[in-house]
């Protein structure tokens, strides 16, 4: 997967690599993409920005 890169601190990267390995992903990138796809799917079908904000707030992503 070639696209924008993100930076993770060492501890988070190590944890992510461990979980990716345990789950059988071929790379950290593949694991992170899958996790993000699952999280973003929670917002599919939202009709408005306000509805998305309510969901983000309910999930603890924003206050």
C-alpha positions as CSV (number, residue, x, y, z in Angstrom):
1,X,0.0,0.0,0.0
2,X,1.6,3.2,-1.1
3,X,0.1,6.5,0.1
4,X,0.5,9.1,2.7
5,X,2.5,8.0,5.7
6,X,1.7,8.6,9.3
7,X,4.0,8.6,12.2
8,X,3.4,6.6,15.4
9,X,5.4,6.9,18.5
10,X,7.6,3.9,19.3
11,X,5.3,2.3,21.9
12,X,2.2,2.5,19.7
13,X,4.1,1.2,16.7
14,X,5.5,-1.7,18.7
15,X,2.0,-2.6,20.0
16,X,0.5,-2.3,16.5
17,X,3.2,-4.5,15.1
18,X,2.6,-7.1,17.8
19,X,-1.2,-7.2,17.1
20,X,-0.7,-7.3,13.4
21,X,1.7,-10.2,13.7
22,X,-0.6,-12.1,16.1
23,X,-3.6,-11.6,13.8
24,X,-1.6,-12.8,10.8
25,X,-1.5,-9.6,8.8
26,X,1.4,-9.4,6.3
27,X,2.3,-5.8,7.4
28,X,1.5,-3.1,9.9
29,X,0.1,-1.1,7.0
30,X,-2.4,-3.8,6.1
31,X,-3.5,-4.1,9.8
32,X,-3.9,-0.3,10.3
33,X,-5.9,0.0,7.0
34,X,-8.2,-2.8,8.2
35,X,-8.7,-1.3,11.6
36,X,-9.4,2.2,10.1
37,X,-11.9,0.7,7.6
38,X,-13.8,-1.0,10.4
39,X,-13.9,2.2,12.5
40,X,-14.9,4.4,9.5
41,X,-17.7,1.9,8.7
42,X,-19.4,3.1,11.9
43,X,-20.1,6.4,10.2
44,X,-21.4,5.0,6.9
45,X,-25.0,6.0,6.3
46,X,-24.8,9.1,8.5
47,X,-27.0,11.7,6.9
48,X,-25.3,14.9,8.2
49,X,-22.1,16.2,9.7
50,X,-24.1,16.7,13.0
51,X,-24.9,13.0,13.1
52,X,-21.3,12.1,12.5
53,X,-20.2,14.5,15.2
54,X,-22.7,12.8,17.6
55,X,-21.3,9.4,16.8
56,X,-17.7,10.6,17.2
57,X,-18.6,12.1,20.6
58,X,-20.4,8.9,21.7
59,X,-17.3,6.9,20.8
60,X,-15.0,9.3,22.7
61,X,-13.1,10.6,19.7
62,X,-14.2,14.2,20.4
63,X,-15.5,16.0,23.4
